[in-house]
């Protein structure tokens, strides 16, 4: 899969079947839409393409208004989004920088300069409530009218539901905020996870007996925060059990930097630079600020024991289920 930061240059502008959206989480609704795009691209013998945005438009406008709390919590980092799009059979992704210039573009300019001249769109699918251009003045009807003039076909994807509930990024955020990982998995089509390169930290964990592997979270508002039971993929042939903290580490740091720290049980191999996937299984508690390191250490010991108990109980249930077969 080819990834472009902004519109491709003239030499890379191949005709495409396109869809446009934020695709935060690439949930089952997104997957259904992407399957339609993939089918159209195959039928028309063009590339399957996605245009997405960084940052999220609502995040941009929240910063502009000086109130970051209005920005949506981020389900997935860009790495995980791109991997999910690749898994869905997308040939090219255009990551458009959403800034003041892009936000002020008229619907007509977006159609002519981006869709027609910039991307050579031959087939376009969007959600039935899709709006675009300055002040969200463009809609699906305008796209269909433009398609007749410029020679591209437009389809609107109806809402995908799960048991009567609309599958959306907002629904996934709600499930994660409520620590309902079962519902999140049903909406996403897979368990919720975060991936990234293991980076160097302050090495504080190893001094108190809990060495952690650290993943940087680029955005300030992840969809989760707190202490979790997790499994780690990418370090061994099978997932390894552990306990993780996702947040700003208020006891030892006040920079506001968001970090995912994972203590992997009974593992001591070097892993800096490796790409790992952290699968979230259960929330234990919210993040807290402690008066000193001994109090923090005692809390981590309790968290680790709860996580170990979770895995023991899960293993016991698995053995019991096997015995009943």
C-alpha positions as CSV (number, residue, x, y, z in Angstrom):
1,X,0.0,0.0,0.0
2,X,1.3,3.4,-0.9
3,X,0.9,6.3,1.5
4,X,0.9,10.0,0.4
5,X,1.2,13.0,2.7
6,X,-1.1,15.3,0.7
7,X,-2.0,14.9,-2.9
8,X,0.2,12.7,-5.0
9,X,2.5,14.4,-7.5
10,X,1.5,14.4,-11.2
11,X,3.5,11.2,-12.0
12,X,1.6,9.3,-9.2
13,X,-1.9,10.3,-10.0
14,X,-3.5,7.1,-11.2
15,X,-7.3,6.8,-11.6
16,X,-8.9,5.4,-8.5
17,X,-12.0,4.3,-6.7
18,X,-12.1,6.5,-3.6
19,X,-13.7,6.9,-0.2
20,X,-13.2,9.8,2.2
21,X,-13.3,10.0,6.0
22,X,-11.5,10.0,9.3
23,X,-11.6,6.2,9.7
24,X,-10.8,6.4,13.4
25,X,-10.7,2.8,14.5
26,X,-11.6,1.3,11.1
27,X,-14.6,-0.3,12.6
28,X,-17.0,-2.8,11.0
29,X,-19.0,0.0,9.3
30,X,-15.8,1.3,7.8
31,X,-14.8,-2.2,6.8
32,X,-18.1,-2.7,4.9
33,X,-17.5,0.6,3.1
34,X,-13.9,-0.3,2.2
35,X,-15.1,-3.7,0.8
36,X,-17.4,-1.8,-1.6
37,X,-14.5,0.4,-2.7
38,X,-12.3,-2.6,-3.2
39,X,-14.9,-4.3,-5.3
40,X,-15.4,-1.2,-7.4
41,X,-11.7,-0.8,-8.0
42,X,-11.4,-4.4,-9.1
43,X,-14.3,-4.0,-11.5
44,X,-13.1,-0.8,-13.0
45,X,-9.4,-1.9,-13.0
46,X,-8.3,1.1,-11.0
47,X,-6.7,1.5,-7.6
48,X,-8.7,1.4,-4.3
49,X,-7.9,4.7,-2.5
50,X,-8.7,6.4,0.8
51,X,-8.4,10.0,1.7
52,X,-8.2,10.6,5.5
53,X,-7.1,13.5,7.6
54,X,-4.5,14.4,10.2
55,X,-5.3,15.9,12.6
56,X,-9.0,14.9,12.9
57,X,-11.0,18.0,11.7
58,X,-12.9,18.3,15.0
59,X,-9.5,18.3,16.7
60,X,-8.3,21.1,14.5
61,X,-11.4,23.2,15.2
62,X,-11.1,22.5,19.0
63,X,-7.5,23.8,19.0
64,X,-8.7,26.8,17.0
65,X,-11.3,27.5,19.6
66,X,-8.8,27.0,22.4
67,X,-10.8,24.1,24.0
68,X,-9.1,20.8,23.4
69,X,-11.8,19.1,25.5
70,X,-14.1,19.4,22.4
71,X,-11.7,17.2,20.3
72,X,-12.8,13.6,20.0
73,X,-10.9,11.0,21.9
74,X,-8.6,9.1,19.5
75,X,-9.3,5.4,19.0
76,X,-6.3,4.6,16.9
77,X,-2.9,6.1,16.1
78,X,-1.9,6.6,12.5
79,X,0.1,3.4,12.4
80,X,-2.8,1.3,13.4
81,X,-5.2,3.1,11.1
82,X,-2.9,2.6,8.1
83,X,-2.4,-1.1,8.9
84,X,-6.2,-1.6,9.1
85,X,-6.7,0.1,5.8
86,X,-4.0,-2.1,4.2
87,X,-5.7,-5.2,5.7
88,X,-8.9,-4.1,4.0
89,X,-7.2,-4.2,0.6
90,X,-6.6,-0.4,0.0
91,X,-3.9,0.3,-2.6
92,X,-3.2,3.9,-1.6
93,X,-3.9,6.3,1.2
94,X,-3.8,10.1,1.0
95,X,-3.2,11.5,4.5
96,X,-4.3,15.1,4.0
97,X,-3.1,17.7,6.5
98,X,-6.2,19.3,7.8
99,X,-5.3,23.0,8.3
100,X,-6.9,26.4,7.9
101,X,-6.3,26.4,4.1
102,X,-7.9,23.0,3.7
103,X,-10.8,23.9,6.0
104,X,-11.6,27.1,4.0
105,X,-11.7,25.3,0.6
106,X,-15.1,25.7,-1.1
107,X,-17.0,22.5,-2.0
108,X,-16.5,23.3,-5.7
109,X,-12.7,23.7,-5.3
110,X,-12.6,20.5,-3.4
111,X,-14.3,18.7,-6.2
112,X,-12.3,20.1,-9.0
113,X,-8.8,20.6,-7.4
114,X,-8.8,17.5,-5.1
115,X,-11.1,14.9,-6.5
116,X,-10.8,15.5,-10.3
117,X,-7.4,17.1,-10.8
118,X,-5.5,15.8,-7.8
119,X,-6.8,12.2,-7.5
120,X,-8.4,11.3,-10.9
121,X,-11.5,9.8,-9.2
122,X,-13.6,7.5,-11.3
123,X,-15.8,6.1,-8.5
124,X,-16.5,7.6,-5.1
125,X,-18.3,6.2,-2.0
126,X,-19.1,8.3,1.1
127,X,-21.4,7.9,4.0
128,X,-25.0,9.0,3.5
129,X,-24.5,11.9,5.9
130,X,-21.1,13.0,4.4
131,X,-20.5,16.8,4.2
132,X,-17.4,18.6,3.0
133,X,-15.9,22.0,2.1
134,X,-16.0,25.3,4.1
135,X,-18.8,25.3,6.7
136,X,-19.6,21.8,5.6
137,X,-21.6,23.3,2.7
138,X,-21.1,20.3,0.3
139,X,-23.2,17.1,0.6
140,X,-23.8,13.9,-1.3
141,X,-26.3,15.5,-3.7
142,X,-23.7,18.0,-4.8
143,X,-21.2,15.3,-5.3
144,X,-23.6,13.3,-7.5
145,X,-24.3,16.4,-9.6
146,X,-20.6,17.0,-10.0
147,X,-20.0,13.4,-10.9
148,X,-22.3,13.8,-13.9
149,X,-20.2,16.8,-15.1
150,X,-16.8,15.4,-14.4
151,X,-17.3,11.7,-15.2
152,X,-17.1,10.0,-11.9
153,X,-19.8,7.8,-10.2
154,X,-21.0,8.5,-6.7
155,X,-22.6,6.1,-4.2
156,X,-23.7,6.7,-0.6
157,X,-23.1,4.0,1.9
158,X,-26.1,3.4,4.3
159,X,-25.5,3.1,8.0
160,X,-24.2,-0.3,9.2
161,X,-25.8,-1.5,12.5
162,X,-25.0,-4.0,15.2
163,X,-28.1,-5.3,16.8
164,X,-30.0,-2.2,15.8
165,X,-27.3,0.1,17.1
166,X,-25.4,2.3,14.6
167,X,-21.8,1.2,14.2
168,X,-19.7,4.4,14.4
169,X,-16.5,5.7,15.9
170,X,-18.5,7.5,18.5
171,X,-20.0,4.1,19.6
172,X,-16.5,2.6,19.8
173,X,-15.3,5.6,21.9
174,X,-18.3,5.1,24.2
175,X,-17.6,1.4,24.6
176,X,-13.9,2.1,25.4
177,X,-14.8,4.9,27.8
178,X,-17.1,2.5,29.6
179,X,-14.4,-0.3,29.6
180,X,-16.7,-2.5,27.7
181,X,-14.1,-4.3,25.7
182,X,-16.5,-7.0,24.5
183,X,-18.7,-4.4,22.9
184,X,-15.7,-2.6,21.4
185,X,-14.5,-5.8,19.9
186,X,-17.9,-6.5,18.3
187,X,-18.0,-3.0,16.8
188,X,-14.4,-3.1,15.6
189,X,-14.5,-6.8,14.5
190,X,-11.4,-7.5,16.6
191,X,-10.1,-6.9,20.2
192,X,-9.0,-3.3,20.9
193,X,-5.2,-2.8,20.8
194,X,-2.5,-0.1,20.4
195,X,0.7,-0.8,18.6
196,X,4.0,1.1,18.3
197,X,7.8,1.0,18.6
198,X,9.2,0.4,22.1
199,X,11.0,3.5,23.2
200,X,13.5,4.4,26.0
201,X,11.8,5.8,29.1
202,X,13.2,7.2,32.3
203,X,14.1,3.7,33.5
204,X,12.2,4.4,36.8
205,X,10.2,1.1,36.6
206,X,13.3,-1.1,36.7
207,X,14.5,0.7,39.9
208,X,11.3,-0.2,41.7
209,X,11.1,-3.7,40.4
210,X,8.7,-3.2,37.6
211,X,10.6,-2.6,34.3
212,X,8.2,-1.5,31.6
213,X,8.2,-1.3,27.8
214,X,7.0,2.1,26.7
215,X,5.0,3.3,23.7
216,X,4.6,7.0,22.9
217,X,1.0,8.1,22.3
218,X,1.2,11.0,19.8
219,X,-2.3,12.4,20.5
220,X,-3.3,14.1,23.8
221,X,-6.7,12.4,24.1
222,X,-6.6,8.6,23.7
223,X,-9.9,6.8,24.0
224,X,-8.6,5.0,27.1
225,X,-6.9,6.1,30.3
226,X,-6.1,4.1,33.4
227,X,-4.6,0.8,34.5
228,X,-5.4,-2.3,32.5
229,X,-4.9,-6.1,32.2
230,X,-3.2,-6.6,28.8
231,X,-1.5,-9.1,26.5
232,X,1.5,-8.1,24.5
233,X,2.1,-9.4,21.0
234,X,5.4,-9.1,19.1
235,X,7.8,-10.3,21.7
236,X,7.3,-14.1,21.6
237,X,5.5,-16.7,19.6
238,X,2.4,-16.2,21.7
239,X,0.9,-13.2,23.5
240,X,2.5,-12.4,26.9
241,X,0.5,-11.4,29.9
242,X,1.0,-8.1,31.7
243,X,-0.4,-5.0,33.3
244,X,-0.3,-1.5,31.6
245,X,-0.8,2.1,32.5
246,X,-2.1,4.5,29.8
247,X,-1.9,8.2,30.8
248,X,0.2,11.1,31.9
249,X,2.0,9.5,34.9
250,X,1.0,12.2,37.4
251,X,3.2,10.9,40.3
252,X,6.5,11.1,38.4
253,X,5.9,13.7,35.6
254,X,3.9,16.8,35.0
255,X,4.6,17.5,31.3
256,X,1.2,16.2,30.1
257,X,2.9,13.7,27.8
258,X,0.8,10.6,27.2
259,X,2.6,7.3,27.5
260,X,1.6,3.6,27.4
261,X,3.8,1.7,29.9
262,X,3.5,-2.1,30.1
263,X,5.0,-4.4,32.7
264,X,5.3,-7.8,31.0
265,X,5.2,-10.6,33.6
266,X,8.4,-12.8,33.8
267,X,10.0,-11.2,30.8
268,X,13.5,-9.6,30.8
269,X,14.7,-9.5,27.2
270,X,15.7,-6.3,25.5
271,X,13.0,-5.0,23.3
272,X,13.8,-1.4,22.3
273,X,12.9,-0.6,18.8
274,X,10.6,-3.6,18.4
275,X,7.0,-3.1,17.2
276,X,4.6,-4.5,19.7
277,X,0.8,-4.7,20.0
278,X,-0.9,-4.2,23.4
279,X,-4.3,-5.9,23.6
280,X,-6.6,-4.5,26.3
281,X,-8.6,-7.1,28.3
282,X,-9.9,-5.4,31.4
283,X,-9.7,-2.1,33.2
284,X,-8.5,-2.3,36.8
285,X,-8.8,1.4,37.9
286,X,-8.2,5.0,37.0
287,X,-4.8,6.6,37.0
288,X,-3.9,8.3,40.4
289,X,-1.3,10.6,41.8
290,X,0.6,9.2,44.8
291,X,2.4,11.1,47.5
292,X,5.7,9.2,47.0
293,X,7.4,6.3,45.2
294,X,6.8,3.7,47.9
295,X,3.0,4.3,47.7
296,X,3.2,4.1,43.9
297,X,5.2,0.9,44.1
298,X,2.6,-0.7,46.4
299,X,-0.2,0.3,44.0
300,X,1.7,-1.3,41.1
301,X,2.2,-4.5,43.2
302,X,-1.6,-4.7,43.8
303,X,-2.3,-4.0,40.1
304,X,0.1,-6.7,39.0
305,X,-1.4,-9.2,41.4
306,X,-4.9,-8.5,40.1
307,X,-3.8,-9.0,36.6
308,X,-2.1,-12.3,37.4
309,X,-5.3,-13.4,39.1
310,X,-7.2,-12.5,36.0
311,X,-5.1,-14.7,33.8
312,X,-5.2,-17.6,36.4
313,X,-9.0,-17.4,36.4
314,X,-9.2,-17.2,32.6
315,X,-6.9,-20.3,32.3
316,X,-9.1,-22.2,34.9
317,X,-12.2,-21.4,32.9
318,X,-10.6,-22.6,29.7
319,X,-9.6,-25.9,31.3
320,X,-13.1,-26.3,32.7
321,X,-14.6,-25.7,29.3
322,X,-12.3,-28.2,27.7
323,X,-13.2,-30.8,30.3
324,X,-16.9,-30.3,29.5
325,X,-16.4,-31.1,25.8
